[in-house]
Structures are given as structure tokens and as C-alpha cells.
């Protein structure tokens, strides 16, 4: 088992929001966090506007493909972030859940996707802060 935290991003199609979030987390946290994404009803490809929006900030998500949410991915994750999948996202006991209310980039042009991308970045930065272990304090010899 890994000592690093694991995050699973879930949306309906695993083609926009969850892929952008996973891209941001990989970019900002490097290999300090295990990153997964999945969808309750995956699309056949990633949303081209999401790919373009991420490319504009230097993050390439073209190698990612939408994946079906499976028990194994959820079970192996410490934190599960849902994004608009509602009741289609199953709940796994013992996991930390967050539901991010984000506009759906499906069918949107780049102008509409950019603010979603930027909102996701802000949320991912906060998530990284939450995942970071608390700094150890120096202990006196009497402790």
C-alpha cells in the first residue's frame, strides 16, 4: 500500500471536469498524490474544449481517456471528489467525499470552459493543502 494520498475525481462522462481536475492535480502535486478519474457513464473521448483549455495553461491531457467508475478505483482512493453525477455516484464507506458544484463544460465553447478550468485549479490547490501532512513540531527531550 502506498503512503501517498489517493484522489479519485468522478463526473458523469469523465470527459471534462474530472479530467481537468486530474490534470491540475498531477501538474501541481507531481507524484506526491496518486490521481484517478472516472465517470458514471463515460464518453467516447475527452471534451476538445477541456483539452484546449488545459493546453492553454501548459497541461496536456490528450493522453487521457474516459473510464468507467469501478469499485476498485473507488476502494483504492482516500478522497473521492464528485462533480455533478448526483445519485449515479455510489458511496463507499470510510472514504472522504467532496461534491464540487461546477458548471458542465459539455457542449460549451472555450470561452465558457476557461472559468471552469480556473475554478477547478483553485479547488485543487485547496485540496492539495488539505492533503499535505501537518508539519511535525520539534519535541523537547521531556516529551
DOLUM-699760 format. One line per field, with one value per residue (C-alpha): residue number from 1; x, y, z. Coordinates in steps of 0.2 Angstrom, whole numbers, plus 5000, padded with zeros to 4 digits. Each point is the difference from the previous one (the first is absolute). Layout:
N
k [NUM | ...] $
east [X | ...] $
north [Y | ...] $
up [Z | ...] $
% end
This chain:
143
k [1 | 2 | 3 | 4 | 5 | 6 | 7 | 8 | 9 | 10 | 11 | 12 | 13 | 14 | 15 | 16 | 17 | 18 | 19 | 20 | 21 | 22 | 23 | 24 | 25 | 26 | 27 | 28 | 29 | 30 | 31 | 32 | 33 | 34 | 35 | 36 | 37 | 38 | 39 | 40 | 41 | 42 | 43 | 44 | 45 | 46 | 47 | 48 | 49 | 50 | 51 | 52 | 53 | 54 | 55 | 56 | 57 | 58 | 59 | 60 | 61 | 62 | 63 | 64 | 65 | 66 | 67 | 68 | 69 | 70 | 71 | 72 | 73 | 74 | 75 | 76 | 77 | 78 | 79 | 80 | 81 | 82 | 83 | 84 | 85 | 86 | 87 | 88 | 89 | 90 | 91 | 92 | 93 | 94 | 95 | 96 | 97 | 98 | 99 | 100 | 101 | 102 | 103 | 104 | 105 | 106 | 107 | 108 | 109 | 110 | 111 | 112 | 113 | 114 | 115 | 116 | 117 | 118 | 119 | 120 | 121 | 122 | 123 | 124 | 125 | 126 | 127 | 128 | 129 | 130 | 131 | 132 | 133 | 134 | 135 | 136 | 137 | 138 | 139 | 140 | 141 | 142 | 143] $
east [5000 | 5006 | 5004 | 4994 | 4982 | 4989 | 4986 | 4987 | 4990 | 4983 | 4988 | 4987 | 5010 | 5018 | 5003 | 5001 | 5000 | 5008 | 5013 | 5005 | 5000 | 5011 | 5012 | 5001 | 5004 | 5013 | 5008 | 5000 | 5003 | 5012 | 5002 | 4996 | 4981 | 4993 | 4987 | 4985 | 4985 | 4985 | 4982 | 4983 | 4996 | 5017 | 5000 | 5010 | 5013 | 5005 | 4991 | 5011 | 4996 | 5007 | 5016 | 5002 | 4997 | 5013 | 5012 | 4999 | 5008 | 5013 | 4991 | 4998 | 4986 | 4999 | 5007 | 4985 | 4984 | 4983 | 4999 | 4985 | 4999 | 5004 | 5000 | 5019 | 5004 | 4989 | 5006 | 5018 | 4997 | 5001 | 4990 | 4986 | 4995 | 4983 | 4995 | 4982 | 4997 | 4987 | 4992 | 5010 | 5016 | 5000 | 5005 | 5014 | 5001 | 5016 | 5004 | 5001 | 4988 | 4999 | 4987 | 5006 | 4986 | 5007 | 4992 | 5001 | 5011 | 4992 | 4994 | 5008 | 5013 | 5017 | 4994 | 4988 | 5013 | 5014 | 4991 | 4996 | 5018 | 5005 | 4987 | 5007 | 5018 | 4995 | 4991 | 5014 | 5013 | 4989 | 4999 | 5018 | 5002 | 4987 | 5010 | 5017 | 5005 | 5001 | 5017 | 5009 | 5004 | 5016 | 4998 | 5010 | 5010 | 4987 | 4985] $
north [5000 | 5017 | 5014 | 5014 | 5005 | 4995 | 5010 | 4995 | 5013 | 4994 | 5009 | 4992 | 4999 | 5001 | 5012 | 5017 | 5005 | 4984 | 5000 | 5018 | 4997 | 4985 | 5010 | 5014 | 4988 | 4991 | 5016 | 5009 | 4985 | 4990 | 4983 | 5004 | 4995 | 4985 | 5007 | 4991 | 5005 | 4991 | 5003 | 4992 | 5000 | 5003 | 5009 | 4994 | 5013 | 5015 | 5017 | 5009 | 5017 | 4992 | 4994 | 5018 | 5009 | 4989 | 5002 | 5019 | 4998 | 4988 | 4984 | 4986 | 4988 | 4993 | 4983 | 4998 | 4990 | 4999 | 4985 | 4992 | 5002 | 4983 | 4994 | 4997 | 5018 | 5007 | 4987 | 5005 | 5018 | 5010 | 5015 | 5000 | 5016 | 5000 | 5012 | 5000 | 4982 | 5000 | 4983 | 4992 | 5001 | 4986 | 5003 | 4989 | 4999 | 5007 | 5012 | 5019 | 5008 | 5017 | 5006 | 5014 | 5010 | 5004 | 5005 | 4986 | 5004 | 4988 | 5009 | 5016 | 5010 | 5005 | 5017 | 4990 | 4987 | 5011 | 5006 | 4982 | 4996 | 5014 | 4995 | 4982 | 5006 | 5010 | 4985 | 4989 | 5012 | 4999 | 4981 | 4999 | 5011 | 4988 | 4985 | 5006 | 4992 | 5012 | 5006 | 4991 | 5010 | 4999 | 4990 | 5004 | 4986 | 4999 | 4995] $
up [5000 | 4996 | 5013 | 4988 | 5000 | 4986 | 4992 | 4988 | 4990 | 4993 | 4989 | 4988 | 4984 | 5006 | 4985 | 5007 | 5019 | 5007 | 4987 | 5002 | 5019 | 4998 | 4988 | 5013 | 5014 | 4991 | 4994 | 5017 | 5012 | 4989 | 5006 | 5018 | 4997 | 4991 | 4987 | 4992 | 4991 | 4994 | 4994 | 5004 | 4981 | 4991 | 4984 | 4985 | 5001 | 5010 | 4997 | 4987 | 5009 | 5016 | 4991 | 4992 | 5017 | 5009 | 4985 | 5002 | 5018 | 4994 | 5006 | 4987 | 5003 | 4983 | 5006 | 5012 | 4995 | 5009 | 5012 | 5008 | 5019 | 5008 | 5017 | 5000 | 4996 | 5013 | 5013 | 4997 | 5002 | 5016 | 4994 | 4987 | 4992 | 4991 | 4987 | 4995 | 4999 | 5014 | 5004 | 4986 | 5011 | 5013 | 5017 | 5008 | 5019 | 5008 | 4986 | 5001 | 4988 | 4992 | 4988 | 4989 | 4992 | 4983 | 4984 | 4987 | 4985 | 4989 | 4984 | 5005 | 4991 | 5006 | 5007 | 5012 | 5005 | 5005 | 5016 | 5004 | 4998 | 5011 | 5014 | 4999 | 5003 | 5015 | 5008 | 4996 | 5008 | 5016 | 4999 | 4999 | 5016 | 5008 | 4995 | 5006 | 5016 | 5015 | 5003 | 5015 | 5014 | 5009 | 5016 | 5016 | 5008 | 5014 | 4988] $
% end
